[in-house]
Amino acid sequence: MASDVPGKFPSLDPSDIARAELARWRRRLGSLTHEQEARIENLVISTATKISLLGGQVMQSLLENRR
C-alpha cells in the first residue's frame, strides 16, 4: 500500500497493480485453463515488480542528484 515516509515517494504494491490490470483484461483473454491463468498472472506480477524496482531506482537517483 502507499507509504508516507518523508523523503520517499509513495509506493504501491506491484502485485496489486498487476492483479488489477489482469482483472481488466480477463474478459479479453477468453477462456483459459487454470495453468494458463496462473502463468499469465505470474508473468504480469513479475513484469510489474521489475518495472516498480526500476522506477524506484530512477526516483532514488533523481533525489540523490538534486542534493
PDB file with one MODEL, atoms N, CA, C and O in Angstrom:
MODEL        1
ATOM      1  N   MET A   1       0.828  -1.182   0.000  1.00  0.00           N
ATOM      2  CA  MET A   1       0.000   0.000   0.000  1.00  0.00           C
ATOM      3  C   MET A   1       0.875   1.249   0.000  1.00  0.00           C
ATOM      4  O   MET A   1       2.102   1.147  -0.022  1.00  0.00           O
ATOM      5  N   ALA A   2       0.268   2.399   0.024  1.00  0.00           N
ATOM      6  CA  ALA A   2       1.005   3.650  -0.074  1.00  0.00           C
ATOM      7  C   ALA A   2       1.865   3.873   1.160  1.00  0.00           C
ATOM      8  O   ALA A   2       1.486   3.517   2.276  1.00  0.00           O
ATOM      9  N   SER A   3       3.025   4.466   0.937  1.00  0.00           N
ATOM     10  CA  SER A   3       3.950   4.773   2.024  1.00  0.00           C
ATOM     11  C   SER A   3       4.062   6.284   2.149  1.00  0.00           C
ATOM     12  O   SER A   3       4.244   6.977   1.148  1.00  0.00           O
ATOM     13  N   ASP A   4       3.957   6.799   3.365  1.00  0.00           N
ATOM     14  CA  ASP A   4       4.037   8.234   3.591  1.00  0.00           C
ATOM     15  C   ASP A   4       5.291   8.598   4.377  1.00  0.00           C
ATOM     16  O   ASP A   4       5.253   9.492   5.222  1.00  0.00           O
ATOM     17  N   VAL A   5       6.394   7.919   4.108  1.00  0.00           N
ATOM     18  CA  VAL A   5       7.648   8.197   4.776  1.00  0.00           C
ATOM     19  C   VAL A   5       8.226   9.472   4.162  1.00  0.00           C
ATOM     20  O   VAL A   5       8.357   9.557   2.941  1.00  0.00           O
ATOM     21  N   PRO A   6       8.578  10.475   4.996  1.00  0.00           N
ATOM     22  CA  PRO A   6       9.147  11.710   4.460  1.00  0.00           C
ATOM     23  C   PRO A   6      10.390  11.429   3.623  1.00  0.00           C
ATOM     24  O   PRO A   6      11.238  10.627   4.013  1.00  0.00           O
ATOM     25  N   GLY A   7      10.497  12.094   2.468  1.00  0.00           N
ATOM     26  CA  GLY A   7      11.642  11.912   1.590  1.00  0.00           C
ATOM     27  C   GLY A   7      11.521  10.719   0.665  1.00  0.00           C
ATOM     28  O   GLY A   7      12.386  10.501  -0.184  1.00  0.00           O
ATOM     29  N   LYS A   8      10.484   9.964   0.814  1.00  0.00           N
ATOM     30  CA  LYS A   8      10.261   8.795  -0.048  1.00  0.00           C
ATOM     31  C   LYS A   8       9.027   9.046  -0.897  1.00  0.00           C
ATOM     32  O   LYS A   8       8.103   9.749  -0.487  1.00  0.00           O
ATOM     33  N   PHE A   9       9.029   8.466  -2.077  1.00  0.00           N
ATOM     34  CA  PHE A   9       7.857   8.567  -2.928  1.00  0.00           C
ATOM     35  C   PHE A   9       6.837   7.527  -2.494  1.00  0.00           C
ATOM     36  O   PHE A   9       7.221   6.440  -2.063  1.00  0.00           O
ATOM     37  N   PRO A  10       5.542   7.832  -2.596  1.00  0.00           N
ATOM     38  CA  PRO A  10       4.538   6.825  -2.263  1.00  0.00           C
ATOM     39  C   PRO A  10       4.715   5.605  -3.164  1.00  0.00           C
ATOM     40  O   PRO A  10       5.036   5.740  -4.345  1.00  0.00           O
ATOM     41  N   SER A  11       4.509   4.441  -2.614  1.00  0.00           N
ATOM     42  CA  SER A  11       4.664   3.229  -3.420  1.00  0.00           C
ATOM     43  C   SER A  11       3.401   2.388  -3.321  1.00  0.00           C
ATOM     44  O   SER A  11       2.709   2.379  -2.303  1.00  0.00           O
ATOM     45  N   LEU A  12       3.127   1.694  -4.390  1.00  0.00           N
ATOM     46  CA  LEU A  12       2.015   0.756  -4.444  1.00  0.00           C
ATOM     47  C   LEU A  12       2.590  -0.622  -4.641  1.00  0.00           C
ATOM     48  O   LEU A  12       3.640  -0.780  -5.263  1.00  0.00           O
ATOM     49  N   ASP A  13       1.915  -1.612  -4.120  1.00  0.00           N
ATOM     50  CA  ASP A  13       2.376  -2.991  -4.263  1.00  0.00           C
ATOM     51  C   ASP A  13       2.244  -3.411  -5.727  1.00  0.00           C
ATOM     52  O   ASP A  13       1.139  -3.390  -6.269  1.00  0.00           O
ATOM     53  N   PRO A  14       3.351  -3.794  -6.381  1.00  0.00           N
ATOM     54  CA  PRO A  14       3.288  -4.202  -7.781  1.00  0.00           C
ATOM     55  C   PRO A  14       2.337  -5.384  -8.013  1.00  0.00           C
ATOM     56  O   PRO A  14       1.716  -5.483  -9.071  1.00  0.00           O
ATOM     57  N   SER A  15       2.226  -6.271  -7.033  1.00  0.00           N
ATOM     58  CA  SER A  15       1.313  -7.411  -7.174  1.00  0.00           C
ATOM     59  C   SER A  15      -0.134  -6.946  -7.262  1.00  0.00           C
ATOM     60  O   SER A  15      -0.920  -7.485  -8.041  1.00  0.00           O
ATOM     61  N   ASP A  16      -0.483  -5.941  -6.461  1.00  0.00           N
ATOM     62  CA  ASP A  16      -1.846  -5.400  -6.510  1.00  0.00           C
ATOM     63  C   ASP A  16      -2.124  -4.741  -7.853  1.00  0.00           C
ATOM     64  O   ASP A  16      -3.200  -4.904  -8.427  1.00  0.00           O
ATOM     65  N   ILE A  17      -1.148  -4.000  -8.342  1.00  0.00           N
ATOM     66  CA  ILE A  17      -1.300  -3.349  -9.650  1.00  0.00           C
ATOM     67  C   ILE A  17      -1.455  -4.402 -10.742  1.00  0.00           C
ATOM     68  O   ILE A  17      -2.320  -4.281 -11.610  1.00  0.00           O
ATOM     69  N   ALA A  18      -0.614  -5.439 -10.697  1.00  0.00           N
ATOM     70  CA  ALA A  18      -0.671  -6.495 -11.711  1.00  0.00           C
ATOM     71  C   ALA A  18      -2.016  -7.219 -11.687  1.00  0.00           C
ATOM     72  O   ALA A  18      -2.598  -7.484 -12.738  1.00  0.00           O
ATOM     73  N   ARG A  19      -2.502  -7.533 -10.509  1.00  0.00           N
ATOM     74  CA  ARG A  19      -3.791  -8.231 -10.408  1.00  0.00           C
ATOM     75  C   ARG A  19      -4.944  -7.357 -10.907  1.00  0.00           C
ATOM     76  O   ARG A  19      -5.885  -7.856 -11.526  1.00  0.00           O
ATOM     77  N   ALA A  20      -4.866  -6.057 -10.637  1.00  0.00           N
ATOM     78  CA  ALA A  20      -5.899  -5.141 -11.120  1.00  0.00           C
ATOM     79  C   ALA A  20      -5.881  -5.070 -12.645  1.00  0.00           C
ATOM     80  O   ALA A  20      -6.934  -5.067 -13.281  1.00  0.00           O
ATOM     81  N   GLU A  21      -4.691  -5.013 -13.225  1.00  0.00           N
ATOM     82  CA  GLU A  21      -4.584  -4.987 -14.686  1.00  0.00           C
ATOM     83  C   GLU A  21      -5.076  -6.301 -15.292  1.00  0.00           C
ATOM     84  O   GLU A  21      -5.762  -6.306 -16.314  1.00  0.00           O
ATOM     85  N   LEU A  22      -4.723  -7.397 -14.659  1.00  0.00           N
ATOM     86  CA  LEU A  22      -5.172  -8.703 -15.145  1.00  0.00           C
ATOM     87  C   LEU A  22      -6.692  -8.793 -15.092  1.00  0.00           C
ATOM     88  O   LEU A  22      -7.312  -9.337 -16.005  1.00  0.00           O
ATOM     89  N   ALA A  23      -7.287  -8.271 -14.047  1.00  0.00           N
ATOM     90  CA  ALA A  23      -8.749  -8.267 -13.931  1.00  0.00           C
ATOM     91  C   ALA A  23      -9.373  -7.459 -15.060  1.00  0.00           C
ATOM     92  O   ALA A  23     -10.422  -7.834 -15.585  1.00  0.00           O
ATOM     93  N   ARG A  24      -8.736  -6.349 -15.438  1.00  0.00           N
ATOM     94  CA  ARG A  24      -9.239  -5.525 -16.538  1.00  0.00           C
ATOM     95  C   ARG A  24      -9.220  -6.281 -17.861  1.00  0.00           C
ATOM     96  O   ARG A  24     -10.104  -6.106 -18.699  1.00  0.00           O
ATOM     97  N   TRP A  25      -8.206  -7.122 -18.042  1.00  0.00           N
ATOM     98  CA  TRP A  25      -8.012  -7.831 -19.318  1.00  0.00           C
ATOM     99  C   TRP A  25      -8.625  -9.228 -19.343  1.00  0.00           C
ATOM    100  O   TRP A  25      -8.654  -9.863 -20.397  1.00  0.00           O
ATOM    101  N   ARG A  26      -9.108  -9.713 -18.221  1.00  0.00           N
ATOM    102  CA  ARG A  26      -9.561 -11.108 -18.128  1.00  0.00           C
ATOM    103  C   ARG A  26     -10.591 -11.476 -19.198  1.00  0.00           C
ATOM    104  O   ARG A  26     -10.476 -12.526 -19.830  1.00  0.00           O
ATOM    105  N   ARG A  27     -11.571 -10.639 -19.399  1.00  0.00           N
ATOM    106  CA  ARG A  27     -12.621 -10.949 -20.378  1.00  0.00           C
ATOM    107  C   ARG A  27     -12.050 -11.002 -21.796  1.00  0.00           C
ATOM    108  O   ARG A  27     -12.469 -11.830 -22.605  1.00  0.00           O
ATOM    109  N   ARG A  28     -11.104 -10.129 -22.094  1.00  0.00           N
ATOM    110  CA  ARG A  28     -10.499 -10.095 -23.428  1.00  0.00           C
ATOM    111  C   ARG A  28      -9.608 -11.304 -23.690  1.00  0.00           C
ATOM    112  O   ARG A  28      -9.381 -11.675 -24.841  1.00  0.00           O
ATOM    113  N   LEU A  29      -9.108 -11.914 -22.630  1.00  0.00           N
ATOM    114  CA  LEU A  29      -8.232 -13.075 -22.788  1.00  0.00           C
ATOM    115  C   LEU A  29      -9.003 -14.335 -23.165  1.00  0.00           C
ATOM    116  O   LEU A  29      -8.414 -15.291 -23.670  1.00  0.00           O
ATOM    117  N   GLY A  30     -10.308 -14.348 -22.929  1.00  0.00           N
ATOM    118  CA  GLY A  30     -11.115 -15.512 -23.263  1.00  0.00           C
ATOM    119  C   GLY A  30     -10.929 -16.637 -22.267  1.00  0.00           C
ATOM    120  O   GLY A  30     -10.447 -16.429 -21.154  1.00  0.00           O
ATOM    121  N   SER A  31     -11.312 -17.816 -22.677  1.00  0.00           N
ATOM    122  CA  SER A  31     -11.225 -18.989 -21.800  1.00  0.00           C
ATOM    123  C   SER A  31      -9.771 -19.422 -21.649  1.00  0.00           C
ATOM    124  O   SER A  31      -9.053 -19.603 -22.633  1.00  0.00           O
ATOM    125  N   LEU A  32      -9.363 -19.581 -20.415  1.00  0.00           N
ATOM    126  CA  LEU A  32      -8.007 -20.030 -20.117  1.00  0.00           C
ATOM    127  C   LEU A  32      -8.077 -21.220 -19.167  1.00  0.00           C
ATOM    128  O   LEU A  32      -8.987 -21.321 -18.344  1.00  0.00           O
ATOM    129  N   THR A  33      -7.109 -22.111 -19.294  1.00  0.00           N
ATOM    130  CA  THR A  33      -7.012 -23.181 -18.316  1.00  0.00           C
ATOM    131  C   THR A  33      -6.453 -22.570 -17.030  1.00  0.00           C
ATOM    132  O   THR A  33      -5.925 -21.458 -17.036  1.00  0.00           O
ATOM    133  N   HIS A  34      -6.577 -23.307 -15.940  1.00  0.00           N
ATOM    134  CA  HIS A  34      -6.044 -22.824 -14.662  1.00  0.00           C
ATOM    135  C   HIS A  34      -4.541 -22.584 -14.783  1.00  0.00           C
ATOM    136  O   HIS A  34      -4.022 -21.597 -14.262  1.00  0.00           O
ATOM    137  N   GLU A  35      -3.852 -23.479 -15.463  1.00  0.00           N
ATOM    138  CA  GLU A  35      -2.398 -23.356 -15.634  1.00  0.00           C
ATOM    139  C   GLU A  35      -2.047 -22.105 -16.437  1.00  0.00           C
ATOM    140  O   GLU A  35      -1.125 -21.375 -16.074  1.00  0.00           O
ATOM    141  N   GLN A  36      -2.781 -21.851 -17.533  1.00  0.00           N
ATOM    142  CA  GLN A  36      -2.528 -20.660 -18.331  1.00  0.00           C
ATOM    143  C   GLN A  36      -2.759 -19.393 -17.516  1.00  0.00           C
ATOM    144  O   GLN A  36      -1.963 -18.455 -17.564  1.00  0.00           O
ATOM    145  N   GLU A  37      -3.845 -19.379 -16.779  1.00  0.00           N
ATOM    146  CA  GLU A  37      -4.165 -18.216 -15.962  1.00  0.00           C
ATOM    147  C   GLU A  37      -3.075 -17.967 -14.913  1.00  0.00           C
ATOM    148  O   GLU A  37      -2.669 -16.826 -14.694  1.00  0.00           O
ATOM    149  N   ALA A  38      -2.612 -19.027 -14.274  1.00  0.00           N
ATOM    150  CA  ALA A  38      -1.567 -18.898 -13.251  1.00  0.00           C
ATOM    151  C   ALA A  38      -0.267 -18.388 -13.864  1.00  0.00           C
ATOM    152  O   ALA A  38       0.408 -17.541 -13.279  1.00  0.00           O
ATOM    153  N   ARG A  39       0.084 -18.903 -15.039  1.00  0.00           N
ATOM    154  CA  ARG A  39       1.321 -18.471 -15.693  1.00  0.00           C
ATOM    155  C   ARG A  39       1.247 -17.012 -16.130  1.00  0.00           C
ATOM    156  O   ARG A  39       2.214 -16.264 -15.986  1.00  0.00           O
ATOM    157  N   ILE A  40       0.097 -16.613 -16.662  1.00  0.00           N
ATOM    158  CA  ILE A  40      -0.082 -15.213 -17.064  1.00  0.00           C
ATOM    159  C   ILE A  40      -0.012 -14.312 -15.841  1.00  0.00           C
ATOM    160  O   ILE A  40       0.631 -13.263 -15.882  1.00  0.00           O
ATOM    161  N   GLU A  41      -0.661 -14.707 -14.759  1.00  0.00           N
ATOM    162  CA  GLU A  41      -0.628 -13.912 -13.530  1.00  0.00           C
ATOM    163  C   GLU A  41       0.804 -13.766 -13.029  1.00  0.00           C
ATOM    164  O   GLU A  41       1.216 -12.669 -12.653  1.00  0.00           O
ATOM    165  N   ASN A  42       1.560 -14.848 -13.020  1.00  0.00           N
ATOM    166  CA  ASN A  42       2.955 -14.795 -12.578  1.00  0.00           C
ATOM    167  C   ASN A  42       3.789 -13.883 -13.473  1.00  0.00           C
ATOM    168  O   ASN A  42       4.629 -13.127 -12.985  1.00  0.00           O
ATOM    169  N   LEU A  43       3.557 -13.957 -14.784  1.00  0.00           N
ATOM    170  CA  LEU A  43       4.290 -13.120 -15.725  1.00  0.00           C
ATOM    171  C   LEU A  43       3.972 -11.638 -15.509  1.00  0.00           C
ATOM    172  O   LEU A  43       4.874 -10.800 -15.496  1.00  0.00           O
ATOM    173  N   VAL A  44       2.692 -11.324 -15.341  1.00  0.00           N
ATOM    174  CA  VAL A  44       2.295  -9.929 -15.150  1.00  0.00           C
ATOM    175  C   VAL A  44       2.834  -9.397 -13.819  1.00  0.00           C
ATOM    176  O   VAL A  44       3.309  -8.263 -13.753  1.00  0.00           O
ATOM    177  N   ILE A  45       2.765 -10.199 -12.772  1.00  0.00           N
ATOM    178  CA  ILE A  45       3.295  -9.771 -11.469  1.00  0.00           C
ATOM    179  C   ILE A  45       4.805  -9.571 -11.556  1.00  0.00           C
ATOM    180  O   ILE A  45       5.328  -8.584 -11.037  1.00  0.00           O
ATOM    181  N   SER A  46       5.501 -10.489 -12.200  1.00  0.00           N
ATOM    182  CA  SER A  46       6.948 -10.372 -12.355  1.00  0.00           C
ATOM    183  C   SER A  46       7.318  -9.108 -13.130  1.00  0.00           C
ATOM    184  O   SER A  46       8.251  -8.396 -12.757  1.00  0.00           O
ATOM    185  N   THR A  47       6.591  -8.836 -14.197  1.00  0.00           N
ATOM    186  CA  THR A  47       6.848  -7.646 -15.006  1.00  0.00           C
ATOM    187  C   THR A  47       6.580  -6.377 -14.202  1.00  0.00           C
ATOM    188  O   THR A  47       7.379  -5.440 -14.239  1.00  0.00           O
ATOM    189  N   ALA A  48       5.465  -6.339 -13.480  1.00  0.00           N
ATOM    190  CA  ALA A  48       5.133  -5.156 -12.660  1.00  0.00           C
ATOM    191  C   ALA A  48       6.186  -4.944 -11.574  1.00  0.00           C
ATOM    192  O   ALA A  48       6.538  -3.804 -11.270  1.00  0.00           O
ATOM    193  N   THR A  49       6.686  -6.015 -10.995  1.00  0.00           N
ATOM    194  CA  THR A  49       7.715  -5.907  -9.960  1.00  0.00           C
ATOM    195  C   THR A  49       8.997  -5.328 -10.543  1.00  0.00           C
ATOM    196  O   THR A  49       9.608  -4.445  -9.941  1.00  0.00           O
ATOM    197  N   LYS A  50       9.411  -5.817 -11.709  1.00  0.00           N
ATOM    198  CA  LYS A  50      10.626  -5.311 -12.342  1.00  0.00           C
ATOM    199  C   LYS A  50      10.494  -3.835 -12.696  1.00  0.00           C
ATOM    200  O   LYS A  50      11.426  -3.057 -12.490  1.00  0.00           O
ATOM    201  N   ILE A  51       9.339  -3.450 -13.228  1.00  0.00           N
ATOM    202  CA  ILE A  51       9.107  -2.044 -13.570  1.00  0.00           C
ATOM    203  C   ILE A  51       9.131  -1.194 -12.310  1.00  0.00           C
ATOM    204  O   ILE A  51       9.700  -0.102 -12.306  1.00  0.00           O
ATOM    205  N   SER A  52       8.519  -1.686 -11.248  1.00  0.00           N
ATOM    206  CA  SER A  52       8.486  -0.953  -9.990  1.00  0.00           C
ATOM    207  C   SER A  52       9.892  -0.756  -9.431  1.00  0.00           C
ATOM    208  O   SER A  52      10.229   0.335  -8.971  1.00  0.00           O
ATOM    209  N   LEU A  53      10.704  -1.793  -9.467  1.00  0.00           N
ATOM    210  CA  LEU A  53      12.077  -1.691  -8.971  1.00  0.00           C
ATOM    211  C   LEU A  53      12.884  -0.695  -9.800  1.00  0.00           C
ATOM    212  O   LEU A  53      13.636   0.109  -9.249  1.00  0.00           O
ATOM    213  N   LEU A  54      12.729  -0.747 -11.100  1.00  0.00           N
ATOM    214  CA  LEU A  54      13.438   0.174 -11.977  1.00  0.00           C
ATOM    215  C   LEU A  54      12.973   1.605 -11.718  1.00  0.00           C
ATOM    216  O   LEU A  54      13.790   2.524 -11.647  1.00  0.00           O
ATOM    217  N   GLY A  55      11.671   1.791 -11.577  1.00  0.00           N
ATOM    218  CA  GLY A  55      11.134   3.119 -11.281  1.00  0.00           C
ATOM    219  C   GLY A  55      11.657   3.654  -9.962  1.00  0.00           C
ATOM    220  O   GLY A  55      11.973   4.838  -9.848  1.00  0.00           O
ATOM    221  N   GLY A  56      11.748   2.791  -8.971  1.00  0.00           N
ATOM    222  CA  GLY A  56      12.286   3.188  -7.675  1.00  0.00           C
ATOM    223  C   GLY A  56      13.745   3.614  -7.776  1.00  0.00           C
ATOM    224  O   GLY A  56      14.165   4.577  -7.135  1.00  0.00           O
ATOM    225  N   GLN A  57      14.510   2.891  -8.584  1.00  0.00           N
ATOM    226  CA  GLN A  57      15.919   3.239  -8.768  1.00  0.00           C
ATOM    227  C   GLN A  57      16.054   4.598  -9.459  1.00  0.00           C
ATOM    228  O   GLN A  57      16.907   5.407  -9.095  1.00  0.00           O
ATOM    229  N   VAL A  58      15.217   4.833 -10.441  1.00  0.00           N
ATOM    230  CA  VAL A  58      15.253   6.114 -11.152  1.00  0.00           C
ATOM    231  C   VAL A  58      14.887   7.248 -10.200  1.00  0.00           C
ATOM    232  O   VAL A  58      15.558   8.279 -10.169  1.00  0.00           O
ATOM    233  N   MET A  59      13.823   7.056  -9.426  1.00  0.00           N
ATOM    234  CA  MET A  59      13.410   8.094  -8.485  1.00  0.00           C
ATOM    235  C   MET A  59      14.491   8.363  -7.436  1.00  0.00           C
ATOM    236  O   MET A  59      14.755   9.516  -7.096  1.00  0.00           O
ATOM    237  N   GLN A  60      15.105   7.316  -6.931  1.00  0.00           N
ATOM    238  CA  GLN A  60      16.185   7.471  -5.948  1.00  0.00           C
ATOM    239  C   GLN A  60      17.354   8.224  -6.557  1.00  0.00           C
ATOM    240  O   GLN A  60      17.943   9.091  -5.911  1.00  0.00           O
ATOM    241  N   SER A  61      17.694   7.898  -7.797  1.00  0.00           N
ATOM    242  CA  SER A  61      18.771   8.587  -8.486  1.00  0.00           C
ATOM    243  C   SER A  61      18.445  10.067  -8.663  1.00  0.00           C
ATOM    244  O   SER A  61      19.314  10.920  -8.486  1.00  0.00           O
ATOM    245  N   LEU A  62      17.205  10.372  -9.010  1.00  0.00           N
ATOM    246  CA  LEU A  62      16.803  11.769  -9.166  1.00  0.00           C
ATOM    247  C   LEU A  62      16.902  12.522  -7.847  1.00  0.00           C
ATOM    248  O   LEU A  62      17.331  13.676  -7.815  1.00  0.00           O
ATOM    249  N   LEU A  63      16.505  11.866  -6.756  1.00  0.00           N
ATOM    250  CA  LEU A  63      16.611  12.502  -5.442  1.00  0.00           C
ATOM    251  C   LEU A  63      18.059  12.770  -5.066  1.00  0.00           C
ATOM    252  O   LEU A  63      18.381  13.833  -4.535  1.00  0.00           O
ATOM    253  N   GLU A  64      18.924  11.813  -5.338  1.00  0.00           N
ATOM    254  CA  GLU A  64      20.337  11.959  -4.996  1.00  0.00           C
ATOM    255  C   GLU A  64      20.999  13.056  -5.823  1.00  0.00           C
ATOM    256  O   GLU A  64      21.871  13.766  -5.324  1.00  0.00           O
ATOM    257  N   ASN A  65      20.593  13.198  -7.077  1.00  0.00           N
ATOM    258  CA  ASN A  65      21.192  14.201  -7.954  1.00  0.00           C
ATOM    259  C   ASN A  65      20.698  15.611  -7.635  1.00  0.00           C
ATOM    260  O   ASN A  65      21.330  16.589  -8.035  1.00  0.00           O
ATOM    261  N   ARG A  66      19.578  15.728  -6.923  1.00  0.00           N
ATOM    262  CA  ARG A  66      19.058  17.040  -6.530  1.00  0.00           C
ATOM    263  C   ARG A  66      19.897  17.681  -5.449  1.00  0.00           C
ATOM    264  O   ARG A  66      19.935  18.905  -5.323  1.00  0.00           O
ATOM    265  N   ARG A  67      20.564  16.861  -4.676  1.00  0.00           N
ATOM    266  CA  ARG A  67      21.292  17.350  -3.495  1.00  0.00           C
ATOM    267  C   ARG A  67      22.589  17.977  -3.847  1.00  0.00           C
ATOM    268  O   ARG A  67      23.314  18.435  -2.964  1.00  0.00           O
TER     269      ARG A  67
ENDMDL
END
